[in-house]
């Protein structure tokens, strides 16, 4: 699989200075954690789930979570488990299909080894499990169950803890909770692929819901949690993890209070005015702004609950030619001693030592999402990726 692998090769060549790399579920964890992109959630009870997975793969999805937790009723859990076993067997029987990275979101630790056993040979299609409401106390049994299931199945399995508990939100318990989470995930570092943020649960603790005109960063109590999570768990010194962006809840907006947040000029330049209008109509201008703020705040990838959100996440994850040029210059071997240099675009200062971690992360993102040609922006990437 590869990002933008669903578009024609000749179109990719026109868009990319360096095309996204190909990867598989067996690729190194460091690569996979950066490549998650827009992780699409789907209820595990969908009767044609295997067909849905194949369809979304054809539309550019590279990671999916099949949910047995909040997205389904309590009374449907058993039926959802049974359905997953059937749908995985269906997928495994399709020799010509390479599914995306697949994860199951469970409710209790016991589900992990039970499902791994029940999946049988089709467990090879499973990349891991998503752990809800993760804290040290609640999360360790899940991580221990995952290690046990991996040993029993002989198949590599990753965990993606979701940080969404009230203890993490409340000021008086936040630091202790974060320290506990750090201890738990560090103990199972090789098995933790990424940490996911459950912003909807944060908002529910205070009876809040952000409007489509607002990003998660406009809700200050949520923004403060994101800041502290990245501060303690997303560091670039080798101790941190990939932290993914929060879900965007909206598909269509009947009425808006504030002006649209998408500038007209990038769309006018490539004659894509209708695309801009469509994005605004479906609240995508707010999503695009939030993705940009995710990246500015150290997050990579995003939880998605609607297929239309996938392409914007991937289009804005592509590394620009200018970013790539700066990163390469900063990491040149002869610059190992530090110093300051003017960028090749002659519009900024590149300071070798302080910008090194940024450059390393940028080149990893460039590997999995590609580098756009010098004259290609996110509008062209959005337009090219829309199914015909």
GIDA-V220073 format. One record per helix or strand of 2 or more residues. SS is the DSSP state (@ for helix, = for strand). FROM is the first residue (numbers start at 0). LEN is the number of residues. If there is no record, write none. Layout:
SS,FROM,LEN / SS,FROM,LEN
//
This chain:
@,8,7 / =,15,3 / @,28,7 / =,37,6 / @,48,10 / =,62,5 / @,73,19 / =,100,6 / @,109,16 / =,125,6 / @,135,18 / =,157,6 / @,165,4 / @,170,17 / @,188,3 / =,194,3 / @,198,6 / @,215,3 / @,219,14 / =,242,3 / @,264,5 / @,272,9 / @,283,13 / =,301,3 / @,307,10 / @,320,10 / @,332,3 / =,339,3 / =,348,3 / @,355,14 / =,370,2 / @,377,8
//
